[in-house]
């Protein structure tokens, strides 16, 4: 379950970075994520809730 949540968080952060016009950058390694810029917390929370509930 934790791998699903981890992947959902990273995917959402990368999605937000793609649409941020450079305002947000996300770099990941196996166990670290570096985030620079604003993150839409509501969108991130919804993705985590969806991953826990088994949604897309």
SVG drawing of the C-alpha trace seen along z (x, -y; Angstrom):
<svg xmlns="http://www.w3.org/2000/svg" viewBox="-12 -30 30 32">
<polyline fill="none" stroke="black" stroke-width="0.4" points="0.0,0.0 2.8,-2.5 4.3,-2.0 1.0,-2.9 0.7,-6.1 4.3,-7.0 3.8,-6.6 0.6,-8.6 2.3,-11.5 5.3,-11.6 3.0,-11.3 0.8,-14.2 3.8,-16.4 5.3,-15.7 1.9,-16.5 1.7,-19.8 5.3,-20.6 4.4,-19.9 1.6,-22.5 3.3,-25.1 5.2,-26.8 8.5,-26.3 7.2,-27.6 7.4,-24.1 10.3,-21.6 10.4,-18.1 13.4,-15.8 13.2,-12.3 15.6,-9.5 14.8,-6.1 14.1,-7.5 14.1,-11.4 12.1,-14.0 13.2,-17.6 10.3,-20.1 10.9,-23.7 7.9,-25.9 4.2,-26.0 2.2,-22.8 -1.6,-22.6 -2.1,-20.8 -5.8,-20.1 -5.0,-18.3 -2.2,-16.3 -4.5,-15.3 -7.2,-14.2 -4.7,-12.0 -3.6,-10.4 -7.2,-9.8 -7.9,-8.2 -4.9,-5.9 -5.9,-4.8 -9.5,-4.2 -8.4,-2.3 -9.3,-5.0 -7.4,-6.1"/>
</svg>
